[in-house]
Amino acid sequence: MNLLHNHRIWPGKGKSSEPLVGWWMKRLREHHLQTYDHCVRVALLADKIVTALGHEEHRLSIINGCFLHDLGKIYISLETLDSTSKLSDEEWEQIRLHPVAGYQLLQFAGLAGEVPSYVLHHHERWDGRGYPYGLRGEEIPFGARLCAVSDALDCMLTHRPYQRSMNVDQALIELQKNAGTQFDEQIVQTVFNLSDELYRMYALKLGATQSIER
Ligand SMILES: [Fe+2]
């Protein structure tokens, strides 16, 4: 897949790393606001989790990686992103490519450090059944493992075209069920200690949250 010749994401010559990445995120916001807003919340959640874990030295790169994690969705059609029905094989293929697409964009922009690898691996699973490479356990970069938890949590706590949101307690139970299979147990445990913060952060979503209980 050569992404760089796609005219929709090519801003022209002479752009360097940070403005280029910022420009692409602006394009993502224009393409699909819900995905952009999700990226912002995943980064905010990641900040809380990484601070609680005490990994200050990785804090900025993890926040950046989480903000950029779904950049590759700039290539996914709105029909697929907003679909409420079962996705076709072709649509799933588009979805499964987005970590690689985001990684390639960041590599092209010359973004240094760990951030591109967090984007590339944010859909890996602890048990090795994730994508794109099926890495397992600590083979998965720590920032990508944290992003996977933050990503899943935000997806559960916000309303989606294909699913209603959960309340914080329901989402934490769901995370716990998948700790040690999908997610890093230590990170999940840390999130449990942040439940008060989660209630505060998602307070504005209570209207949607309550809809699941009707
Ligand atoms: Fe993703």
Residues whose N, C-alpha, C, O or C-beta is under 5 A from the ligand:
A	BS01	LIG	H69 D70
